């Protein structure tokens, strides 16, 4: 009887140890993944880029942008200006947009990296370069140029809403843009002026179509974004002459609901004679499980590798 009691006591002790160990194992290791767990994985990889906040007066309002200088910066040298446009809900100080600067520094792109804070409300939220946001970026470029020696044209990239802004700005400002790497945009404007929208494909005469849509006809997350005042000026505009000389690198996750329209946009670039390269990471629009984190990071690194390649020519 004593031996039996001893055996039972030992078994209970072992079970307690096992349960304690299991509880102490992180949720990721136990396979119980939440979006917060994945967000923490992403945050752990956020590089600490050193950026300085700058402000300009634009249309009577103080606006901000952030500047990252190369670690070996010399005032007499000429640098590329890399503009990285942040996504929806972000700003120029966002760590996600700061990753472009991290990879620029790590991979040796001789660039001054600028991340402006764009407006987030209503029409400006979808990153159409109208209602002043294209002019705001031009003002930022001029301000940086007044303090540093820069190449004549800029490098441009951005993810999500930043991808919407970057490709439209490039197509409408070919004299200002040397290369463009737009990523995972929710809508695209093709060089011949066709409007491609996530979940709807091509929309003909976008300013008229979007203006006439009832709110119930649009996905909830699009309702506040598609203000006809912003859509009308640029969504259906064909590219300016000379834009075909801009090399593009287009990326979107294969698990992203925006993947199909990204393929269509790439096809439109090729049909119009543009130089375009692509990459399709196995990722949704944002990481939802640990396996996506490394794939999601490819967006920033591959953009910089593309820009390194085209600027080295």
N, C-alpha and C positions, 0 to 999 in steps of 0.2 A: 504493500500500500504506500509506504514511504517513497519507494522508487517511482511509482505511478504519479504521485503528487509532484515529485521533483521533475519528472518528464513533462508534466502539464505546465508547470511553472516556467520551465525552459522554453517550451513552445510559445507560451504567451509573451515572454520577453522578446523572443525572436520576431514575433508578429508586430510587437510595438515598434521595434527597431526598423522593420521593413516599411511600416506605415509612415513612420517619421521621415525616413529617407525619401519615400515617394512624394510626400508633401513638400519636401524641400527641393525637389527637382523642378527647375523652371517649367512653366507651362509649355514652352516651345519644345522642350525635350520630351514631355509627356504626350505630345501630339494634340494638346488642347489649346489651339491657337485662336486668339482673338485679334481683331483689328488693332487694338492697342498694343498687343505684343509685337505685331509687325511694325507698327509705327515706332516703337522703341528700338527695334532692330535698325530701322532706317536712320533714326536720330543718332544712334551710336556711331554710324558711319559718316555723320556730317562733319566735314572738315572745317577747321577753324581758320577761315580766310580773313585776312586783315583788310578791312574796307573802311574808307573814310567817308563820312556823310558830307555832302555838299548841297547847297541850295541856290536856286536862281529865282528871280521874279519873272513869272510868266503870266501874261494877261491879268496883271494886278494881283496875282496870288503867289505866295511862296511855295515852290515845288522842290522836291528833293530827288537826289540820285546818289548812288554810292560808287566809289572809285577804289579799285584795287591796282596798285602799282607793282611791277615786277620787283622781286627782292633785290635785284642788282640794278635798279633803275638809275639811269644817268640822264640828266636834263639835256645833254647835247645830242643824244641818240633819238632816232625816229622810230616810233612804235606803231603797230596796228592798234586801232581802237575796236575792241570787241564789245558790242552791246548785247546783253542777254536780257530778254523780256520775261518777266515773271508770269506765273499762271494766275488763275482766278483765286481771289481771296488772299493773295500774297502781296508783297511789296518789295522794294529794292533791297531791303535788308534780309529777305527770306533766305534761309540756309539752303533751300533747294536750288534757287537760282545762283547762290554762291558757289555751288559745285562746279559750274562752268569755269569760274576763276581758279578753283582748286586744281582742276585738270590742266588748265592753261599753264599754270605755274609748274606743275609736276612734269608735264610733257614738253615744256620748253617753247611754248608759243610766245613770241616776244610781243606781247600785247598789254595795253592798259585796258582793264575790264571795267565796264560801266553797267550798273544795274539800276535803271530809273524806276521810280515808283509811279506807275500809271494809274489813272482814274479807274475806279471799280464800279461806278454806278451806271445803271441804265445802259444807254447806247455805247458808252465807252467800254463797258464791261466785256464785250466780246472782242475787243481789240481791233475794231475797224480803225484805220488811221484817218479818222475824221473827227470833227468837233474839237480840233486842236491837238490831239495826241500825236499826230505826225509832226506838227509844228513844234510841239513840246520837245520831241526827240531831237529835232533839228537845232533847237535852242540849247539843249544839253550838249550836243556835239560841238557847237560853236564855243560853249563855255569851256569844255575840256580842251579844245584846240587852242584857246587863248592862254592856257597854262602849260601845254606840253606839245612836243613836236610829233605830228601824226602823219600817217599815210593819207593820201587824198581821199580814199574811200574806206568804208567801215566793213567789219565783219558782223554778221547779225544772226542770232539764234534765239530760240525760245520754245518752251514746252506748253502745250494746251492752249490757253488764251494767248500766251506768248508766241506760240506757233502761228496763231491766226494773225497777230499783229505783224510778226516778222516777215511772213511771205508777202503780205499785201503791201507793206512798206517797201519791200525790195522791188516788187513789180511796178510800183508807182514812182520809185526814186532810183532808177538805174545808175544815175550819175553819182549817187552817194554810196552805193552798196557794191562791194567787191565779191562777196560770197554770202550765201544764206543757208542756214541749217534749221528749217522749221520742223517741229515735232508734235505729233498727236493732236493736231488742231481739230476742233469740233466742226469747223466749216472751212472750205477753201474757195478761193476765186481762181479760176484757171486763166492762163495767159490770153485765151480768146474770150474771156469775160463770162464764163459760165459759173454759176454758184452751186457748190456742192455742200450739202448739209447732212450732218449725222442723223441717221434714222429716216432720211427722206430722199437721199440721193440728189440728183440734179434738180434745181428749181429754176425755171425759166423766168426771165424778167423779175428778178428777186425783189426789187424795191416795191413793185406793184403787188407781187404775190404775198410778201410778208406783211405789207401794210393792210392787206385785205383779210388776212387770217384772223379768225376769232381766237381769243385766248384758249378756248377749249381744243382748238386744232393743233396747238403747239404743246410739246412736252412741257411739263411744269417748269423744269429748270431753264427752259429757253424763253419763257414768257417775258421776264424782265430784261432780257438781253437784246432782243431783236426790235429795237426802236427804229422805225422807218427813217427817222432823221439821219441815222448813222448808216443804215443799209443803203439808202437811196444813192448817196454820193459814190460809194466805192465797191459795193458787193458785186455788181455786175460790170465793172469797168474792165476793159481789156488792158493788158500790160502796156506800159509806155515803150516806145522804140528804144532799143538798146538793152532792154531787160534780158533778152535772150543770151547776152554775153555773161550773165551772172551764173556761176555754177551753183547747183542746189544739192543738198544732201537731206533727203526726207526720211523720217523714221516714225514708226507707230508700232505699238505692241500688237502681236497677233491675237491676243486675248481681249483687246480693246474694242469696244463697240464702234470706234472710229476707223478701224482698220480698212474697211472696204472703200470708204471715200478717200483715204490716203492713197490706196492703189489707183483709184481713178484720177487723182490729182497728178500722180507720177506719170500716168499714161498721157495726160494732157501736156505735161512738160515735154515729154519725148516727142509727141506729135507736133509740137511747136518748135522743135529743133533745139531745145535746151540741153545742156549737159547736166545730167542728174544721176546721182548714186543713191542707194537706199540701204536700209537695214531694218529688220523686223524682229526685235527682241520678243521672247516669249513672256509677255507681261500684260496684265490689264492696264487700265489707265493709271492706277496707283497700286502698289504692292498690297496683296491681301493674304499672302502666305510667305514663309521664309524663302522658298525657292524663287520668288519673284524679285527679291531685293537685289541680287547681283545682276539680274537681267535689266532691272529698272535703271541701275547705275550706268548701263551702257549708253543711255541717251546722252549724258553729259560727256562721257569720255569719247565716244565716237564722233560727236560734234567737233570736239577739239582736234581729234586726229584728222578729220576731214579738212578743217581749216588750216592745220599745219601743212597738209599735202598741197592744197591749192595756193597757199602763200609762198611755198618753196619753189614754185615753178619759175 
